[in-house]
């Protein structure tokens, strides 16, 4: 038997195995000296083993890295002075101590489970970071590593002080997560905090309000400051604004954890995040204080500046809220504040946002809808006020949307004009309307042919060859140019110059009739009438509604005087006049008396399918309704859309 106690021998073996694993022995070089006297093999092996054990024990004790050998039960077998010094004690005092308690391995369930797996030999290694309390009172960050010692069943525990590295990482993270100009948290830290707040709230039960708020701020006209005074002054302004925003947030004192964060998201955009908000009124109060604070003049090194801000305010429950969704709502609301006039705050409105989302959905599907045949045309008759016979029809486009149902032009024409798809849609409407007008002419050769009136946007003139398109379609369909009328709004025609005016003149020379729609509501520059190739004026329905004397109404008689003067002026210039929104027989009679040529409105017909127009050609539409009141005839006085005013714009 060896004279070394069993426990000591086991520890020595563990130390030797551990150090050997890290520092494998290097074979000795051949010696040139004479060989030493022969020693029995067993005795030589025993001496060498004891010598190696002493060497490894010395290396273990001299190591600057804190180390301890731990048995399968998690108890310290032996520890080196560095480990004992880290804990403020002596090495022998650590024997049989619970290693997990010494380095706080039981603080986290996941780490504790991994530690147990290492002790059982089911996991090769564990590495974790722990914050330990030093005997002198200060805390230090350590990296704890555990791994098996081969052939012994024990585990080597090592603890490295990484406080300096952690401090450096913290400084680097601060630089990475903060804006260098204002020293505020930047976009990355803001989203990290926002995501953490939403995640924490989803796991809490009764500990908070379960709500979150955001003020999204943008300075009005900041670019002008940079452009005129330079970026140095601009940076000073941003820093001053940041200070005021921070002061507003501090004075508010929102959140049980100081749950407000002021961040610069980039450029002149700032955000104030309120965790555990109590409702929209709280966010509204914060927005008001921020708006007032920013509007106070700034003194920047002798430069006095006044700026304003626009703020989008969002407040909602955290349940079902994502960071992306919250920021999208805030960005939309900020856009509303800008569009509503700037220097104000605006609260998120779900209904307004739903309308915006619908508009976006329509915009994204408008172009494909033309190719997929989702549009159709209805036609509203233009009736001769003297004879009551249909002289023409106005083509009104409808969109049979697969999701939103049948949509009238006021829902999508504006979108089409903005994104340019009006050109493609306009070509389809023009071709379809001309083809239909020609079909009526061929199917009813005994009746006078009716003209078809099609609305045209100015963008169609700028972005396409409208003259070429019209000539091609007329040739393709066989429709005479005199049976096509193009309608443009008064504001578009009166402002025409250059290419639009040349196009209108070319179309007029071709024989196509040009009509000014909604006349009397735009520029009303009568001097243009003598210079533009216009053949028809369509009086806006607001004038015609002034002709209503039924049902005890007493409209302003000036409306009739104005209409009579416009009709006389148009006739002297060789123009014909069409009245929109004719609802009653009384209106028709008065319009006829002042000399108006044609009428359009629910008195005669709503916009209907082509088959119904074919039945009206050569007849007097609406004649049976002349004796009935608007309600009896199934019409809604004062309502808009296709019956009252052309809705193809």
ZAMARGU-4260 file (C-alpha; in steps of 0.2 Angstrom, whole numbers, plus 5000, padded with zeros to 4 digits):
<rodrens>
0) 5000/5000/5000 | 5005/5018/4997 | 5009/5029/5011 | 4999/5043/5003 | 4981/5044/5009
5) 4968/5039/4997 | 4959/5056/4996 | 4976/5065/4993 | 4981/5052/4980 | 4965/5055/4971
10) 4967/5073/4971 | 4985/5072/4965 | 4979/5061/4951 | 4966/5073/4946 | 4977/5087/4946
15) 4990/5078/4936 | 4977/5073/4923 | 4970/5090/4922 | 4987/5099/4920 | 4993/5085/4908
20) 4978/5088/4897 | 4982/5106/4896 | 5002/5104/4895 | 5006/5087/4888 | 5024/5081/4893
25) 5038/5084/4880 | 5049/5069/4877 | 5067/5072/4883 | 5081/5073/4870 | 5093/5059/4869
30) 5108/5062/4881 | 5126/5061/4876 | 5132/5056/4893 | 5134/5038/4899 | 5118/5029/4905
35) 5114/5030/4924 | 5116/5014/4934 | 5102/5002/4932 | 5087/5004/4944 | 5073/4991/4946
40) 5058/4995/4934 | 5045/4995/4948 | 5055/5007/4959 | 5059/5018/4945 | 5041/5020/4940
45) 5035/5024/4958 | 5049/5037/4960 | 5044/5045/4943 | 5025/5045/4947 | 5028/5053/4964
50) 5040/5066/4955 | 5026/5070/4942 | 5013/5071/4956 | 5023/5084/4965 | 5026/5094/4949
55) 5008/5095/4945 | 5003/5099/4962 | 5016/5114/4962 | 5009/5120/4945 | 4991/5119/4951
60) 4995/5129/4967 | 5006/5142/4957 | 4993/5144/4943 | 4985/5162/4942 | 4969/5154/4936
65) 4957/5150/4950 | 4954/5131/4949 | 4946/5118/4960 | 4944/5099/4958 | 4926/5094/4961
70) 4919/5076/4964 | 4904/5068/4957 | 4893/5074/4972 | 4898/5092/4968 | 4910/5094/4983
75) 4927/5102/4982 | 4941/5090/4983 | 4955/5102/4982 | 4957/5121/4977 | 4972/5131/4972
80) 4977/5147/4981 | 4970/5158/4967 | 4953/5150/4969 | 4954/5153/4988 | 4960/5171/4986
85) 4945/5174/4974 | 4933/5169/4988 | 4944/5177/5002 | 4948/5161/5011 | 4962/5147/5013
90) 4962/5132/5001 | 4960/5119/5015 | 4944/5128/5020 | 4936/5125/5004 | 4938/5106/5005
95) 4921/5097/5005 | 4912/5113/5001 | 4898/5113/4988 | 4905/5120/4972 | 4889/5126/4965
100) 4886/5138/4980 | 4904/5145/4979 | 4901/5151/4961 | 4882/5153/4961 | 4878/5139/4948
105) 4861/5137/4955 | 4854/5154/4951 | 4848/5149/4934 | 4838/5133/4931 | 4846/5130/4914
110) 4864/5132/4921 | 4860/5121/4936 | 4853/5107/4924 | 4869/5108/4913 | 4880/5107/4928
115) 4872/5092/4934 | 4874/5084/4917 | 4893/5088/4918 | 4894/5080/4935 | 4886/5064/4929
120) 4897/5063/4914 | 4883/5066/4901 | 4889/5083/4895 | 4907/5087/4891 | 4908/5105/4896
125) 4899/5120/4904 | 4904/5138/4902 | 4894/5152/4909 | 4896/5170/4916 | 4893/5174/4934
130) 4894/5190/4944 | 4903/5186/4961 | 4905/5196/4977 | 4923/5199/4981 | 4928/5198/4999
135) 4933/5217/4999 | 4915/5221/4994 | 4916/5225/4976 | 4908/5214/4962 | 4917/5206/4948
140) 4912/5197/4932 | 4919/5179/4930 | 4919/5166/4917 | 4916/5149/4925 | 4921/5133/4915
145) 4918/5115/4920 | 4925/5100/4911 | 4929/5082/4916 | 4946/5076/4922 | 4949/5060/4911
150) 4951/5044/4921 | 4946/5051/4938 | 4927/5054/4937 | 4931/5071/4944 | 4927/5088/4937
155) 4939/5103/4935 | 4931/5120/4939 | 4940/5135/4933 | 4935/5154/4937 | 4943/5168/4926
160) 4940/5186/4931 | 4933/5195/4915 | 4928/5211/4923 | 4940/5222/4913 | 4933/5213/4897
165) 4915/5216/4903 | 4919/5234/4906 | 4926/5236/4889 | 4911/5227/4881 | 4899/5239/4891
170) 4908/5254/4884 | 4908/5248/4867 | 4890/5243/4868 | 4886/5261/4875 | 4894/5268/4860
175) 4885/5256/4848 | 4868/5259/4856 | 4869/5278/4858 | 4868/5293/4846 | 4885/5302/4845
180) 4877/5319/4843 | 4863/5319/4856 | 4870/5305/4867 | 4852/5298/4867 | 4848/5279/4864
185) 4848/5276/4846 | 4836/5266/4835 | 4844/5249/4839 | 4843/5252/4858 | 4825/5259/4856
190) 4819/5243/4847 | 4828/5232/4859 | 4819/5241/4874 | 4803/5241/4865 | 4804/5222/4861
195) 4809/5218/4879 | 4794/5229/4885 | 4782/5220/4875 | 4789/5203/4879 | 4790/5206/4898
200) 4772/5212/4898 | 4766/5196/4889 | 4773/5186/4904 | 4767/5197/4918 | 4750/5195/4927
205) 4743/5209/4936 | 4760/5218/4939 | 4757/5232/4926 | 4744/5241/4916 | 4747/5229/4901
210) 4747/5245/4889 | 4761/5254/4880 | 4762/5271/4872 | 4773/5280/4860 | 4776/5298/4854
215) 4784/5298/4837 | 4792/5316/4834 | 4798/5324/4818 | 4805/5342/4817 | 4796/5353/4805
220) 4808/5361/4792 | 4824/5354/4800 | 4832/5352/4783 | 4831/5371/4780 | 4841/5373/4796
225) 4855/5362/4789 | 4855/5369/4772 | 4855/5387/4777 | 4865/5387/4794 | 4876/5372/4792
230) 4876/5355/4800 | 4885/5361/4815 | 4871/5372/4820 | 4859/5358/4815 | 4868/5346/4827
235) 4867/5359/4841 | 4849/5361/4838 | 4846/5342/4839 | 4856/5341/4855 | 4845/5355/4863
240) 4829/5347/4857 | 4835/5330/4865 | 4838/5339/4881 | 4821/5346/4881 | 4813/5330/4877
245) 4822/5321/4891 | 4816/5334/4903 | 4798/5332/4898 | 4800/5313/4900 | 4808/5315/4917
250) 4795/5327/4923 | 4781/5316/4918 | 4789/5301/4928 | 4779/5288/4919 | 4781/5270/4922
255) 4784/5259/4938 | 4801/5255/4931 | 4805/5273/4925 | 4797/5266/4910 | 4800/5280/4898
260) 4814/5281/4885 | 4819/5295/4874 | 4828/5290/4858 | 4834/5298/4842 | 4829/5286/4828
265) 4839/5295/4815 | 4839/5312/4806 | 4827/5324/4815 | 4816/5309/4821 | 4814/5306/4840
270) 4803/5294/4850 | 4797/5294/4868 | 4792/5276/4874 | 4780/5275/4889 | 4779/5258/4896
275) 4764/5253/4907 | 4754/5268/4901 | 4737/5272/4908 | 4728/5277/4893 | 4727/5290/4878
280) 4725/5305/4890 | 4742/5301/4897 | 4750/5301/4880 | 4741/5316/4875 | 4747/5326/4890
285) 4765/5321/4886 | 4763/5326/4867 | 4756/5343/4873 | 4771/5346/4884 | 4783/5340/4871
290) 4775/5351/4858 | 4776/5366/4869 | 4794/5363/4874 | 4800/5361/4857 | 4791/5377/4851
295) 4801/5388/4864 | 4815/5397/4855 | 4832/5390/4855 | 4848/5400/4859 | 4863/5391/4851
300) 4879/5400/4853 | 4871/5417/4849 | 4860/5409/4835 | 4841/5411/4840 | 4831/5398/4832
305) 4812/5393/4832 | 4806/5377/4826 | 4790/5366/4828 | 4787/5348/4828 | 4774/5335/4822
310) 4770/5321/4833 | 4761/5304/4830 | 4754/5297/4846 | 4749/5278/4848 | 4743/5270/4864
315) 4736/5253/4865 | 4737/5236/4874 | 4752/5226/4873 | 4742/5210/4870 | 4743/5207/4851
320) 4755/5221/4848 | 4772/5219/4839 | 4786/5231/4839 | 4784/5232/4820 | 4765/5235/4821
325) 4767/5249/4834 | 4780/5258/4824 | 4770/5257/4808 | 4755/5264/4817 | 4766/5278/4824
330) 4774/5282/4807 | 4756/5283/4799 | 4750/5294/4813 | 4766/5306/4811 | 4762/5307/4792
335) 4744/5312/4797 | 4751/5326/4808 | 4762/5332/4794 | 4748/5331/4781 | 4736/5340/4793
340) 4747/5356/4794 | 4762/5351/4805 | 4766/5359/4822 | 4753/5347/4830 | 4751/5330/4837
345) 4739/5317/4831 | 4731/5302/4839 | 4731/5286/4830 | 4714/5283/4822 | 4710/5264/4818
350) 4696/5269/4806 | 4707/5282/4797 | 4720/5269/4796 | 4708/5256/4789 | 4704/5268/4775
355) 4722/5270/4772 | 4725/5252/4771 | 4710/5249/4759 | 4718/5263/4748 | 4734/5254/4748
360) 4726/5238/4744 | 4717/5246/4730 | 4733/5254/4723 | 4742/5237/4723 | 4729/5228/4714
365) 4723/5242/4702 | 4735/5238/4687 | 4732/5219/4687 | 4713/5222/4688 | 4713/5230/4671
370) 4721/5215/4663 | 4710/5203/4673 | 4694/5211/4667 | 4687/5217/4684 | 4681/5234/4677
375) 4664/5237/4668 | 4656/5252/4661 | 4638/5259/4665 | 4631/5273/4655 | 4620/5288/4660
380) 4609/5297/4647 | 4611/5315/4642 | 4594/5321/4637 | 4589/5335/4626 | 4579/5347/4637
385) 4567/5352/4623 | 4563/5335/4615 | 4567/5324/4630 | 4576/5312/4618 | 4593/5304/4622
390) 4606/5313/4613 | 4621/5305/4621 | 4628/5295/4636 | 4642/5297/4649 | 4652/5282/4652
395) 4655/5278/4670 | 4667/5265/4675 | 4664/5253/4690 | 4677/5241/4698 | 4670/5224/4703
400) 4683/5221/4716 | 4684/5203/4722 | 4686/5209/4740 | 4677/5225/4742 | 4663/5223/4730
405) 4657/5235/4717 | 4667/5252/4718 | 4662/5268/4711 | 4675/5279/4702 | 4677/5291/4717
410) 4685/5276/4727 | 4699/5273/4714 | 4701/5286/4701 | 4712/5297/4712 | 4723/5282/4716
415) 4725/5278/4697 | 4730/5296/4694 | 4743/5296/4707 | 4751/5280/4702 | 4749/5282/4683
420) 4738/5267/4680 | 4725/5280/4674 | 4733/5279/4657 | 4730/5260/4656 | 4713/5261/4663
425) 4708/5276/4653 | 4713/5267/4637 | 4702/5253/4641 | 4687/5264/4645 | 4689/5274/4629
430) 4690/5258/4618 | 4676/5250/4627 | 4665/5265/4626 | 4668/5268/4608 | 4665/5250/4604
435) 4648/5251/4613 | 4643/5267/4605 | 4646/5260/4588 | 4636/5244/4592 | 4621/5254/4597
440) 4623/5263/4580 | 4623/5247/4570 | 4610/5239/4580 | 4597/5253/4579 | 4601/5261/4562
445) 4584/5270/4561 | 4587/5281/4576 | 4599/5295/4577 | 4616/5289/4583 | 4620/5295/4601
450) 4637/5301/4606 | 4647/5294/4620 | 4656/5305/4633 | 4672/5299/4642 | 4681/5307/4656
455) 4699/5311/4653 | 4713/5315/4666 | 4726/5327/4662 | 4739/5314/4666 | 4733/5304/4651
460) 4738/5319/4640 | 4755/5320/4648 | 4760/5302/4650 | 4752/5295/4634 | 4749/5299/4616
465) 4731/5303/4619 | 4728/5310/4601 | 4736/5294/4594 | 4726/5283/4605 | 4709/5291/4600
470) 4713/5291/4582 | 4718/5272/4583 | 4702/5268/4593 | 4691/5277/4582 | 4698/5268/4567
475) 4697/5252/4575 | 4679/5253/4581 | 4673/5263/4566 | 4665/5277/4577 | 4664/5294/4569
480) 4674/5307/4578 | 4658/5318/4581 | 4651/5304/4591 | 4665/5305/4604 | 4665/5318/4618
485) 4680/5320/4630 | 4677/5328/4647 | 4690/5336/4657 | 4688/5346/4673 | 4687/5365/4673
490) 4703/5366/4684 | 4712/5355/4672 | 4707/5363/4656 | 4709/5381/4662 | 4727/5377/4667
495) 4731/5369/4651 | 4746/5375/4641 | 4760/5368/4630 | 4757/5349/4626 | 4739/5348/4634
500) 4733/5362/4624 | 4741/5356/4608 | 4733/5339/4611 | 4716/5346/4614 | 4717/5357/4599
505) 4722/5341/4588 | 4707/5332/4595 | 4696/5346/4591 | 4703/5347/4573 | 4699/5328/4572
510) 4681/5332/4575 | 4681/5325/4593 | 4670/5336/4605 | 4679/5343/4621 | 4668/5347/4636
515) 4673/5356/4652 | 4666/5346/4667 | 4660/5354/4683 | 4660/5371/4676 | 4659/5385/4688
520) 4668/5377/4702 | 4686/5379/4697 | 4696/5394/4690 | 4681/5401/4681 | 4692/5411/4670
525) 4680/5416/4656 | 4694/5423/4645 | 4700/5405/4642 | 4684/5400/4634 | 4688/5410/4618
530) 4705/5402/4616 | 4702/5384/4621 | 4695/5371/4608 | 4680/5368/4619 | 4662/5364/4612
535) 4652/5360/4628 | 4650/5367/4645 | 4644/5355/4659 | 4637/5366/4673 | 4641/5359/4691
540) 4627/5352/4700 | 4628/5364/4714 | 4620/5377/4703 | 4606/5366/4697 | 4602/5361/4715
545) 4598/5379/4717 | 4583/5377/4706 | 4573/5366/4718 | 4557/5375/4724 | 4548/5359/4728
550) 4545/5354/4746 | 4544/5371/4753 | 4562/5375/4749 | 4567/5393/4745 | 4584/5393/4736
555) 4594/5408/4732 | 4587/5416/4716 | 4604/5421/4711 | 4608/5403/4706 | 4595/5404/4692
560) 4602/5421/4687 | 4620/5415/4686 | 4615/5399/4676 | 4605/5410/4664 | 4620/5421/4661
565) 4632/5407/4659 | 4620/5399/4646 | 4619/5415/4636 | 4638/5417/4636 | 4641/5399/4631
570) 4628/5401/4616 | 4636/5417/4610 | 4653/5408/4610 | 4645/5394/4600 | 4645/5381/4614
575) 4631/5370/4620 | 4627/5368/4639 | 4623/5352/4649 | 4616/5353/4666 | 4621/5340/4679
580) 4611/5333/4694 | 4594/5336/4687 | 4582/5328/4699 | 4565/5335/4697 | 4553/5340/4683
585) 4553/5358/4690 | 4572/5359/4688 | 4571/5353/4670 | 4557/5366/4666 | 4567/5380/4673
590) 4583/5374/4664 | 4574/5373/4648 | 4567/5391/4650 | 4584/5398/4652 | 4590/5390/4636
595) 4600/5375/4643 | 4603/5362/4630 | 4604/5345/4638 | 4601/5338/4656 | 4609/5323/4665
600) 4603/5316/4682 | 4591/5304/4691 | 4576/5313/4684 | 4580/5303/4668 | 4590/5288/4674
605) 4604/5282/4685 | 4619/5275/4676 | 4614/5258/4669 | 4620/5244/4659 | 4622/5245/4640
610) 4606/5235/4637 | 4595/5248/4646 | 4602/5262/4636 | 4598/5253/4620 | 4580/5253/4626
615) 4580/5272/4629 | 4587/5277/4612 | 4573/5285/4602 | 4562/5287/4618 | 4559/5300/4632
620) 4568/5292/4647 | 4560/5297/4664 | 4544/5304/4656 | 4533/5295/4667 | 4543/5302/4682
625) 4539/5320/4678 | 4523/5320/4689 | 4531/5311/4704 | 4542/5318/4718 | 4560/5313/4719
630) 4556/5301/4733 | 4542/5293/4724 | 4553/5290/4709 | 4566/5281/4719 | 4578/5295/4720
635) 4588/5302/4734 | 4588/5321/4733 | 4605/5329/4737 | 4614/5312/4736 | 4630/5311/4726
640) 4638/5299/4715 | 4634/5294/4697 | 4615/5300/4697 | 4620/5318/4703 | 4637/5322/4696
645) 4648/5312/4685 | 4658/5301/4696 | 4671/5295/4684 | 4684/5307/4691
</rodrens>
